[in-house]
Amino acid sequence: MDFISKELGITREEILGGSRRREISEVRSVFCYVCLRRVGLTGRQLSEALRMSPGGIHSASVRGEAFVRENGDLEKSLTSYLNN
């Protein structure tokens, strides 16, 4: 979470909070994508941590994946970070 927070300029508290502001929501979506698809956490674990429904977690992860793919520099940084 710290990497995503630093890379995208949103605090840890904002990611975990319930704000629906666009910038925060996008970063939260990236966080969901990374946790589900790259790290291997379950939707239930994320659902409890973020206080979101499992369906909301899934939708967010799909949006997060699209955001990462559209931002090539972020994708490279993320891949590099996760491979170390």
Rosetta blueprint (number, residue, H / E / L):
1 M L
2 D H
3 F H
4 I H
5 S H
6 K H
7 E H
8 L H
9 G L
10 I L
11 T L
12 R H
13 E H
14 E H
15 I H
16 L H
17 G L
18 G L
19 S L
20 R L
21 R L
22 R H
23 E H
24 I H
25 S H
26 E H
27 V H
28 R H
29 S H
30 V H
31 F H
32 C H
33 Y H
34 V H
35 C H
36 L H
37 R H
38 R H
39 V H
40 G L
41 L L
42 T L
43 G H
44 R H
45 Q H
46 L H
47 S H
48 E H
49 A H
50 L H
51 R L
52 M L
53 S L
54 P H
55 G H
56 G H
57 I H
58 H H
59 S H
60 A H
61 S H
62 V H
63 R H
64 G H
65 E H
66 A H
67 F H
68 V H
69 R H
70 E H
71 N L
72 G H
73 D H
74 L H
75 E H
76 K H
77 S H
78 L H
79 T H
80 S H
81 Y H
82 L H
83 N H
84 N L
